[in-house]
Amino acid sequence: MDPFEQASEDVAEETNFETNEQDPQATETETAEAEPAVEQETPTMNSTAANDASTDGIIDAYFAKKVIEKVKTDNPGNPYPYQFNYDGNVITDANKPNIAQIILTNSASDLETRNEYIELPDILGVLENTTYDSDDVLQIPTRTLEDQEKFEKIDSSALESDIYIFAKTGNLDGKEITITILEKEELLVGSDAPLPVLLRDHEVEESQASEDLQEVTELVETIDESYVAIPIRLRPSDDEDLEEWKNMMAGELEEEEDSDEGSEEQEPETDTENDVPPPEPVTYTVQNGDILSIIAGNYPGVSWQDIQAANNITNPTQIQPGQILIIPVNGVVPATNAEGNGTEGEEAERQTVFLWLKVAAEGDEESHEEEFLNENDEAYFEIGNKCSCDRGFTVSEMQTIIDTLRDEENATLFTAGNCDIPEVDKTMERFTEVLNEIFETYGITKCIRKIHFLAQVYHESDRLRTTEEYSTTGRYAPYIGRGIMQLTWEVGYKAYSSFTGEDFVTNYEDIRNDLRNALDSAGWYWRQGKQLNASGTTWSPPNGSTYVSRDDLSYTRTIIEYTYEEVAQSYGTVNLSDIADDDEGDLISWLVNGGSNGRQERLDFIDDLKEVFQYPELCVNTGLVIRLVRKWETENSTIGEFTIDNSDVSGYMLEEKGPDTTQSGLEQRVPTGTYDLEWHNGTRFQGVLKLSNIEVSAARAILIHGGNTAGDTEGCLLPGSTRDTDFVGGSQATLSEIHEVVEEKGIDGAQIIITEDYE
């Protein structure tokens, strides 16, 4: 929808198709005048911070990825027909530049698919001072785009990935350049020792088998057009050496086998004369609505990270009401963990490999030798996982994200005239700090969740230029869109006020002019702010003609109850992280916006962010996913249907009867939710899958093993290919099929997601 046209009083309203009420979030930042874009200088191919080709010698060198960019030419293209969506668009000298900018923004994605572009003068040349109606079409002259190779610097990449070593030179064309990759610290080959890699063929675009590639420790190439880009694969040639590298990077050392034979338990030494009982640990029982940061705020000197570590919590967003937490006041932590949070052993610490480059070339008059990427600790290239799951962004990463989305360098934040956030909070450092806290608070912890969240808020906030909708009029004023997710409508402000304890209904401007409020309101909306019907335990996209109509998606519907001014309120909601986990960008956009406004731009931002994150290549949470939907229950058992993502394997699983429980020994099924999978080798079952999460400890050994009836399980899951009342058949064959898929795809990051939709 054209943002300028949307500001008109007689714009058709967006609606929540499920409730048939106006969607409190269905609003766009660009609902009136958009700020004119600042024209940026188009970077030249392979441009770097130091790309002065007039300089003699070696200018720069780094690890890179090859991208194909669209570059502008002066060649004329076909005229672009721009059609207005509504009647009564009055163009004057005063508003013409802003309208031209809006047309430019709205047309960009469509034009790129045509390999064409337009610029403001092209639009201004045909946009007349008149009134345009919905059947009027502007014929805008275009010019063509051409593909051009560029080698962009990367800071990290996974082992076995195909990347490039790029070097920029001056006045050395026709000369040979030699590049050596060296390790910073001794882990794989040795401190400052050359790292062997595989040399790929320049001319072959498709994947090349590793056994066909040559292992080298020096990369030699002839310089052409002042640069070289040498394709490599980041691994040694020998498969056994590769496995050894992986083990060393995983922190895996040879372990002695545990044995109870011939061993005696040793009593700890104590000073009996001065023996003082240790202080009792402080515990806390989780309440509805609690998060770790709120709990930590009740105990001076204790951070949420301290509580997470004391309880071996792997996912800080999945604490549950009734769960007992150890609070490490004055550092007091018991020898065993809080109930339900135990682990079977500490995980090995993953090791990161840091690399730098040594580059040499012979000029006509002198030799050149330079070192790169070793000037400080942050400069080194990293082999391994720089996945953004379960960690915060660095400031440089955040800057790279914004620069990439803006297609400019050193982009700044919140520059719109209506954005009154204090200057001290407009820095990338402060934005990164608060954003990381919001991610932790609202469970936006995985790469894919961050990708979808950032794509939405980037669009909603006019590319992080503003925290308030440009149009201040309309039927929902003064509760116009504010914050980076554009919280809108009075009901939205009331629900958020009740959640925070702050009166944003009265002090609504505080969401616009305070950075934390602007970001926190977005995180809150993402997790529980989308208002749907308060009926049912699951939610699915609506049936009908909308572009999100689906019959294969179902999500947990949470009922939110709150009181505002002594009036009880309730609504249903879905956590958008659940939808992000399924990578359903269209569905999230529809829920956030209430319609298709900016649909393609949001999807484009998702694609851009995936490229920045190197998703899914670097993400640890993109492994196999088994989805189990419970559908039939009796007083004896529960049976559901399961599927495996990107696999033809499917069937049924039988579990114990309900209700759900986290307690062992009750012969009842585990709660719905997401569980990590690992291989289990015990005394009774060996080589089977075990599931666990923050509620259900791995020590409980909830397994997926063979069996047919509830008599064969005490809480485990029994797969089968057929079902009957309290029975599944073909269990062993189905179990073998599941194991084959897991072995093929790998256990790393594997999960089972259990939901319910009873018939």
N, C-alpha and C positions, 0 to 999 in steps of 0.2 A: 504494500500500500504506500502511495506517495505521501511522505510525512507532511508536506505542505497541504495537500488536499485533506489529510486526516484532521487537520486543525479546524476545518470548516464545521459550522454548527450543525449542518445536516448530514454529517457523516454517518453511515450505517454503523450501529454499535456492534462490537465484538461480543459474543456471548459464550458462556460456559455451556457447552452442548450437553453436559451431563445434568446440570441442575436447571438449565434454561433460564439462568439468571445472569446478569452482567458479571463477567469475570473480574474480580478485584485486581487481577494482575494484567489484564489485557490492555496494555498501554505501551507506547513507544516513546523513547526520549526524543526522537526526531519528529515531534508532533507540530513543530512550527518552524522557526528559522534555524537552520543549521549554520554553524560557523564556517566561513570559507576556509577551505583547506590550504595549508601552506605548501606551495610547490616544492618538491624535493629534487635535488640533483640525482639523476639516474646513475647508479654505479656502473662503471665499465666492467668488462669481463675480467674476472680474477682480481678485482681491485682489493687492496689491503690497506692497512693503516700507513704502510710505507710502500707506495707503488710508483715512485718516481723513476721511470725507466732511464732517465738521463744519468742516474747514479751508476758508477762502475761497481761491479762486484755482485755479491749475494745480498739481496735486500730483505727477504723474509722466507720462512719455511714453516710448514705446519701440517698436521693431519687434516684431511678434508673429505668431504663427500661431493659427488658431482650432482648438480641440479641443472635442470633446463629452465631457463627464464624466458619470459616473453619480453622482448625489447621493442621499443617504438621505432617505426620507420616513417619516412615522409611519403611513402607510397599511398595513393588514395585507395580507399576501400569502398564498399557499397553504402549508400545512405542508410542511416539507422532510423527506423520509424518509432518515435516515442509517442505513446498514446496516454492521455490523461484518463484517470479512473472516475472522476466526478465532474459534475457541471459547476460552472461559476468560479473558475480560477482566474482571478483578476491580476494581470501583470502590469506593474508600474516601474518607472525608473528606480524607485526606492527599493522595491523588493526583487527586482530582476536578478541581481547577482546571487542572492540567496536561493532563488528558485532554480537558477542555472546550476548551482552547486548541488542541490537536491537531485536534479535530473541526472547530473554526472554520477552521483553516488548510486542512484537506483539502476542506472544503465550498465555499470561497470561489469558486473558478473555476466550478464547476457552478451555483452560485447566481447568479453574475453573468450567465450565459447566460439565466437565467430572469428577470432584472431584479429580483432579490430579494436580501436580506441577512439575516444573523443576527448577534447579538452574544452575548458570554459569558453574560450573565444569562439569555438565552433558552435556552441549552444547559443551564446549571446548574439551571434550573427544571424540566427534564424528565429529567436524568441522575440516576439513583437509585443508592444504595449497594447494589449487587448484582453478580451475574456475568452478563455479556452474552456470548452465543454468536453464531455467524455468521448464524443465522437471525433474530436480534433486530433490530428496527428502532426507532430513536428518531424520533418525530414532533416536529420542532422548529418552533415558530412563527416566521414570517418577516415582514418588512416590505418594501415595494417600493422600487425604485430608479427615478429619473427622469433623463432626459437634460437636461443643462444646458450652455450655451455658456460657454467660457472662452477668454480670449486670453492665451496664454503668451508671455512674453518670449523672443526668440531673439537670438543674438549675431551670426549670419551667415546668409546665404542666397545661392543662386546667381543669377547674372544671368538675367533672364526669369522668375523665380519669382513666384508669386502669394502675397502676404503681406498683413499689415495694419499700419497705423500706429495705435497705441492711445494714448489719453490719458485720464488720470484727473483729475477736477476736484472742487471743492467749492463748493456753493451757486452754480452757474452754469448750472443747467438752463434750457433755452430760449434760451441765448445762443449766438452763433456763435463757433467756435474756428477759428483758422487755423494750419496746421502747414506748415512749410517744411523740406524735406530738404536738407542742405548737405554738401558734400564737404570733408573735412579738408585734403587737399593737392591740388595741381593735377595731375590726371591725366585725368579725363573732361571736366569742365567748368571747373574752377578752384578755387583755395583759397577756402573759405567761400562758394562760389557755389551757387545753388539747382540741384538736380539734377532734370531733367524725368523724370516717371514717367507711367504710364498709370493712369487712374482706372477701376476696375472697378465694375460694377453690384452694389449690395447685394442685390438681389432675385434675381439669377441665380446659381444654385449650380453649374451645369455650366460647362465651359470656355468662355471668351468669346474670339472672334477679336481679335487685337491691332489689326487695321485698323478694328474697330468701336469702339475705345476712345479716349477723349479724353486727349491729353497735357496735363499741368498741371505747374506748378512750385510752386503753392500748393494745399494741401488744405483745403477749407472745409466745415464740417459743423456742424449744430446739436446741442448737448449734450443728452443725455437720460439720466436715471438716473445722472448724475454721471460719464458717460464717453462717448467716441466710439471707434469701431473702423472705420477707413476702409480699404476694400479697394483694393490697388494691384497693378500688375504692374511689376516692377523692370526697366524698359527704356524707351528712347525710342520714339517712334512710327515714325520713319523707319528702314527696314531697313538703309540704308547707314550711318546713325549707329550703329546697333546693332553692325554689323560692325566699325566703327572702335573702338567701346568694347571689343569682344572682343580686337581686335588690340593695343590699348594695354595691356589687362590681361594679355595673354599676353607682353608685353615685346617685341612684334614691331615693328621699325622698318624703314624702307625700306633695303634692302641693295644695295650695288653688286655687279653680276655679276662673278664671277671670270673672268679671261681670261688665257691664256698669251701672247697676241699682244703683241709689242712690249715685253715685260717681261724684265728680267734679274734673276737671283737675286742678292741682296746678301749679301756675306760679313759676318758680325758683326764689329764692331770689337773688337780685342783689344790688350792691352798686351804686345807680343812680348818686351820686356825682362824683364818680371816675370810672364810667363805661368806660372801654376801649374796643373797638371792638377787637375780637380775630383776630389773623393774618390769612390771607387767606391760605388755605392749598395748597401745591404744588401738581400738577397733572402731569401725563405723559401718552401719548397715545402710546400704544404698536405698534411697527413696525414689519415688516417681519423679522424673524430670532432672535427676542429678547427672552431672558430668564431672569428670575429675577436677577440672579447674575450679568449679564451684566448691567442691568438697575441700580442696586444698586451701581455699580462701578462709576456711574456718580454723585453720591451724597455722599460726605464725611460724615462718621459717620452713614450711613444708611446701614444695612445689608439686604440681600434678605429675611431673616426671618422677619425683621421689615415690609417690604412691604407685605409679605404674611399675617401677622397678621393684618395689617391695612386695608386690603381689604377682610378679611375673605375668603382667597383662600384655598380651601381644597386640591387641586392638583396643585402644583406650575408649573407643566409641561404643563398645558392646558390653558395658557393665549393665547389670540387670537389677531391678528392685528386689530387695531381700538379700542380695549378695553381701557378704561380710568382707570388708577390706581392712588390711593392716595399715595404720597411719604411722609412718616412721618419725614420730615426735622425738627430738633429740637423738635421732639416729637409731632408736630402738626398734629392731626387727627380730622376730622369733626365728629359730633355726628352720622351722618349716613354714610354708607359705599359708596364706589364708585359705579357708575351705573352698574347694572348687577351682583353685587357681594353680594347683601343683603342676609341675612338669616332670618329665622322666629324666631329664638331664640337661645341662647347659649346651646350647648350640655352639659349634665352633665359630670363632670370629672370622668373618670373611676378610681376605687380604686384598688390597688394591695394588695394582702394578702401575708405577709411574714411569713414563718414557719421555725422552728428549731427543733432539736431532743434532747431528754434526754434519755440516755440509761443506764440500770443498770443490773448487773449480780452478782451472788454469786459464788465466787471461793472456793476452798478447804480451803484456809487459810485467805482470806480477801474478803470484799465486794468491788465491782467496780461500780463506777458511773461516767459517762462522759457526757458532753454537746458538740453538734456538730452544725455547720452551723450558729452560732451566734457570731463568733469572730469579725466580722466587717459587715458593711452595705451591702457589695457585696457578702457575704457568704450565706445569707438567700435563701431558696427555695421560689419561687414565684408561687402562684396560680393565674391563669389568663392568659392573652394573652401576650406572649412574641413574638408576631408576628413581623416579620421584615418589614412589609409594612409601608411606609411613615416615616421611621426613619433610622438612620445610625447604623452601627454595632459598638459594643464596641470592644476594642482591644482583650479582652479575647474571644469574639465570633469569631472574625476573626482568631485567633490562633487555636481555635477548628475546624473551617472549614478546614484550611490548614492541620492541623494534621490528621484529618479524611481522607481527600483525599490522603494524603501521607502515611497514615497508620504508622505514627511515632509520637513521642512526641517532642514538641518544635521545629517544623520545621522552617527553615530559608528560606529567599527569595533571588532570583536573585544571585545564587552562581556560575553560569556558567562563564567560563573564558572569554567569549566574551561580557559579560554584564558589562558596565562601569558606571552604576548608582552609584553616590557617596554613600559611606558607610552609611552616616547619613540618606539617604533615603531608605535604605534597611531594616530598622527596621519595625516591625509589627505595631508600633504606627503610623509611618509616612505613611505607605501603607494604613492603615485603614482610616486615615484622608483624604487622597487624593481620595481614592475610594469612600468614602461617598459623597464627593463633586461631583464626576463624576456621581454618581447615581442620585443626585438631578438635576444636569445640564441637563442630557439627558433623564429624565423621567423613569429611571429604579427603580421604587418606590415600586413595589409589590414584595412579596416573590417569586412568580413564575418567574418574570422577572429576579430577582437577581440570582435565581437558574440556569436558562438557560444561562445568561450572564457569570456567574462564570464557568460553565461547559465548555463553549467554550474557554474562555481566558485561563483557566487552561490547556486545551489540547494544544492550539496554542502556548503557551509560555513554553512548555516542563515542565509543572507542576510548573509554576511561577519560573523557574530557570533562564530564559533568556528573553531578550527583542529584540533579533535579531536572524534571521534564521542562523543556523549553517553553511550552505553552502553560500559562498559569490560570487559564480559564477553562470552563467546561462544567458539565453537570456534577462531576465528582470533586471540584475544587471546594475547600482548600487541600483536599487529600489527593493531590496529584502525585505522579510518580517521583519517588525520592529514594536515595541510596543507589548503590550500583546495580541492584536488581529491580529498581523502580517499584518499591512498595506503593500500592495504590488503593484507593477507596477507604472509607471510614472503617469498615469491618476489618480490613487488613491492619490498620493502625491500632484498632482496639485489641485485636488478638496479639499483636506484637507487644503492645503496652502491658498486657496482662502477663505475658511471658517474661518480660524483662523487669517488671516492677517500676518502669519509668512511664511518665505520662506523655506519650508522643501524640495522643489525640489533641491535647492542648498545645504542646510544644513540638508541633510537627516539623518545624524548621530544624530541630536538632538532629534529624536524620540527614538533612542536606549538608549542614555545616560542621559536622563532627565526623572525622574519618572512621573511628571505631563504630559508630552507629551506622554509617553508610555501608560498611562491610558486614557488620554483625546482622543487620536486617536482611542482607542477601543470604547469609548462611542459614539464618532462621527460616526464611522462606524456602530455601532449598530442602531443608530437612522436614519441616512441618508446617509451612505457611500456605501451601496451596489448598484452598478451601473447596472441598467436594461434599457430596451427600454424606451424612453421618449414619449410613446404614450398610451392613454387610462387613465381612472380614477381608474381602479382596476387592481390588479394582482392576478393571480392564478397559482398554480404549473403547470408545463408543462405536457401535455398529452404525453404518450409514454410508454417506457419500464422502465423508471427510477423508483427507489424505492420510490420516492416522488410523483408519479403521483396520482392526486386526482381530483375529480370533485365536491367536496363539500366544498372547501375552497376558499375564496376570500378576498383580503385585499386592503385597500386604497393605490393607487399608487400616490406618491408625485413627482412632477416634480421639480428638482433642477436646477436652472439656475445660472451660475457664469461666471466671466470673468477672464482669466489668460493671462497675457501679451497681453492685448487688444484684445484677441480672445474670442468671446462668446462661451460658452459651455453649454450643458444641458444633463441631464439624468433622468431617472425615478428611484425611490427607494421605498422600503417598510421599515417601522419601525419594527424592529425585536421584539420589545416589544409586538406588536399586535399579532405576531405569538406565542410568549411565553405565552401570555394570554390564547391561545388555547392549550398550553402544547404540541406543535408540535416539539419535539426535532429533529426528522429526517429532517424536512423541514429547520429548522434553520441551522443544520449542513451542509446541501447541499448548502444553500445560502452562508454560511461563507467559506466553503472549495471548492465548485464547483464540488464535487464528493463525494465518499464514504470513503475518507481517514480518518481513526480514528473513523469511524461511531460508532462502538460498544463501544469504550472507552468513547466517548462523552456521549452516552446514559447511560453508567455505572456511570459516574460522576454526571449526572442528578439525578439518583436514590440515589446515596450516599448523595448528597446535600439535597434531599427531606427528607432523614432520619435525617440529622443534623437539618434542619429547622423545623422538625416535621410537614411537609406539607403533606396533607392539614389540619391536625387536629387542629393546632394552628392558622391558617391563617384566618383573618377576611374577606378576599376578595375571598372566595371560595363559595359564596352563589349562589342562583338561577340566571341563565342568560337567558334572552329572547333575541333572535336574529331576528331582523326585516330587511329584504332586500327589499328596494323599487324597484318595477319592472315596474309599469305602471303609467303614469301621463297624465292628460288632462288639459285643461284650468280651470277645476273646482276642481280637486282633485288629490291625489296621493294614490296609493294602492300598498302594498307590502305583501310578504309572511313572516310569523313568525314561529319560532320553539322555544321550550324551552329545554335547555340542559338536557339530561338524563330524558326525559319525552316524552310521546306519543302525548302530546297536541300540535297542530299546527293549522294554519289557515291563515287568511288575516287580515290586518289592513288598514283602510282608514284614511288618513290625509288630511289636507288642501292642496291646490295647492302650487306650488313653486313660486318664488325661496325660498331657505332657508333663515330664518331670526332669529335674536335673539331679535328683538323688538316686544313688545306686541301690540295688537290692529290692526295688519295688516292682520289678517286672512290668514296667510301663515304658512307653516310647519316649524318645528324647524330644525336646522342643523343636519347632520349626526354626529355620535360620540357615546361615551359611557356615559350613564346616570345612576345615582343612583336611586333606587326605594324606596319609603316609602308609608305607608298607609296615606290616606287623608280623613279627616272628615270635610267637609265644610257645608255651609247652603244649597247648591243645590245638591251636590254629597257627599255621605257618604260611607265609607268602600270601596273606590276604590284606585287604585295605582296612585301615583304621581311621575313624573320623573324630575330630575334636575341635573345640573352640573355647572361648573364654568361659562359657557356662559349663561345658562338658569336657572335663579333663581327659587328656590322652591316657592317663593312668587308669581310667575306667575301662579302657579297651572295648569301645563300641565298634564292632567290626561289621564288614560286609562279607558274609560267608554263606556256604551252602545250607539248605534246609527247606522244609515245606510248610510247617505249621508253627503256631506260637509255642508249641512244646519244644521246638528246636532252638528257641532264642530266649535270652533273658534281657533283651533290650537291643540286640543287634539287628541288622537288616539282612533279609534273605531274598535274593533275586530269583526271578523265574521268568519263563516265557509264556506261561498260561496261568489262569487264575480261576478259583472257585471260592465259595464261601470259606473263609479261614484257611485258605490253601493256595500255594503257588507250585506249579510244576516246572520241570526242566531246569532245576536250580543250578546244578553243576555245570551244565552246558552254557547257561547264561552267564554264570560267574566267570567261566573261561573266556567268553567273549569280552566281558568288561576288562579282565586282566590284559588281554591282547591289546585293547585300545590304550590302556594306561601305559603298558610297556612301550608301545609305539610312540605315544605323545610325550611320555616322561611324567614322573611324579611331581617334579618341581612346580609349585603353584597350583596343583590339582585341588579341586574343591567339589563338594556336593552341596547343592542348595535345596533345602526341603521346604515346600510350601503346602498349603492345603486348599482343596476346592471340592468339598464333599458332595456327592450326588444324593 
